[in-house]
Structures are given as C-alpha cells and as structure tokens.
C-alpha cells in the first residue's frame, strides 16, 4: 500500500518474520512501514506516538526504501483510521504546501508529479 499523507509518503507491507529479511516468511500480523525520507517516519512517529509507541527507525541504505519501522498490524489499522478521521482540508496538495517545514518542498513537488501521472490514467 502506498500512502501519501500530510506527514509524508509511506509504503506499507506485511513484514517478514524476525529482522524482516527477505529470506524470512511473511508475517501477516506485522507491518513494515517504509519511507524514502527519514523525517517522514519521524513525523508519523511524532503524530501517532500513543498508537505506535517509540518504535525504532531502521536505516537500510542498500534497499529501495532507506528507512522503515515495524509495528503490529492492529496499531497500523488504528493509524489509518485516525488519518481518515482527521481530514479537515479540501485540497491535499495545498495542505502539504502548508506543512513544508515538516515534509519538505521536494515532497510537495513530487506530489504534483504523481498527480500528473495519475491524471493521465483518467484520459
């Protein structure tokens, strides 16, 4: 699952058992939330500390998503429900533009690129 939020961009998948190594079996009760930018996971942790606790951000420089956290699926579903519940804006990209100190202008610019790619799907 890809998730674009006002806190950053995340890729969430079922984690693998143990340290999450590719050779381990998939654990459907545990989620690995990955990010390209560390501050995006820091934003998520800061916003959802009560839900996910003080999880460690693991850096994996040789993978396509450099930063990741591991959390129980029940905690992740709570985060997702909370994200939906806190929607109070009518334009996502404008909301992100108002939080550039937290997410960065490169993220906002990337959102416009993603919007364009997905818009071409509609044509």
C-alpha positions in Angstrom: 0.0 0.0 0.0 1.3 3.4 -0.9 0.1 6.2 1.3 0.5 9.9 0.6 -0.3 11.9 3.7 0.4 15.4 5.1 3.1 13.8 7.2 4.9 12.2 4.3 4.9 9.3 1.8 4.8 5.7 3.1 4.9 2.2 1.6 3.3 -0.3 4.0 3.6 -4.0 3.5 3.4 -7.1 5.7 6.7 -7.5 7.4 8.8 -10.7 7.3 9.5 -12.6 10.4 12.4 -11.8 12.7 14.5 -8.9 11.4 12.4 -8.6 8.2 15.0 -10.2 5.9 13.8 -11.2 2.5 14.5 -14.8 3.1 12.1 -15.0 6.1 8.4 -15.8 5.8 5.8 -13.1 5.7 4.2 -12.3 9.0 0.6 -11.1 8.3 0.3 -9.7 11.8 3.2 -7.2 11.5 3.6 -4.2 9.2 6.7 -2.7 7.8 6.2 0.9 7.1 8.8 2.2 4.7 9.8 5.8 3.7 12.3 7.4 1.4 12.9 10.2 3.8 13.6 9.7 7.5 11.7 12.8 8.6 8.5 11.4 7.1 8.7 8.5 9.5 9.7 10.9 12.3 6.5 12.9 11.5 4.4 9.7 11.7 6.0 8.6 15.0 5.5 12.1 16.5 1.9 12.3 15.4 1.0 8.7 16.4 3.2 8.1 19.4 0.2 7.0 21.5 -0.8 4.5 18.8 2.6 3.0 17.7 4.9 3.8 20.6 8.5 4.7 20.4 9.4 2.4 17.5 13.0 2.4 16.1 13.5 3.8 12.6 15.8 1.3 10.9 18.1 2.6 8.2 18.8 0.2 5.3 21.0 2.0 2.8 21.1 -0.8 0.3 17.3 -1.1 -0.2 14.8 0.9 -2.3 13.2 2.4 0.8 16.0 3.5 3.1 14.0 4.0 6.3 11.5 1.7 7.9 9.6 0.9 11.1 8.0 -2.4 12.2 4.6 -2.3 14.0 1.7 -4.6 14.8 -1.0 -4.6 12.2 -3.6 -3.6 14.8 -1.6 -0.5 15.5 -1.3 0.3 11.8 -5.0 0.0 11.2 -5.5 2.4 14.1 -3.2 4.9 12.4 -5.1 4.5 9.1 -8.4 5.1 10.8 -7.0 8.1 12.6 -5.7 9.6 9.3 -9.1 9.3 7.8 -10.7 10.8 10.8 -8.5 13.9 10.9 -9.3 15.0 7.3 -10.3 18.7 7.6 -9.0 20.2 4.3 -10.4 20.4 0.8 -7.1 20.2 -1.2 -4.4 17.7 -0.3 -1.5 19.3 -2.1 -2.3 22.7 -0.6 -2.4 21.1 2.9 1.0 19.7 2.3 2.3 23.0 1.0 1.3 24.5 4.3 3.5 21.9 6.2 6.7 22.3 4.2 8.8 22.6 7.3 7.7 19.1 8.3 7.7 17.3 4.9 9.9 19.3 2.6 9.3 21.1 -0.7 10.7 18.2 -2.7 7.8 16.1 -1.3 5.3 18.7 -2.4 6.9 18.9 -5.9 6.7 15.1 -6.1 3.0 15.1 -5.3 2.4 17.3 -8.4 4.3 14.8 -10.5 2.3 11.9 -9.1 -0.9 13.8 -9.7 0.1 14.3 -13.3 0.9 10.7 -13.8 -2.4 9.5 -12.3 -4.3 12.2 -14.2 -3.0 10.7 -17.4 -4.6 7.4 -16.4 -8.0 9.1 -16.5 -7.7 10.5 -20.0 
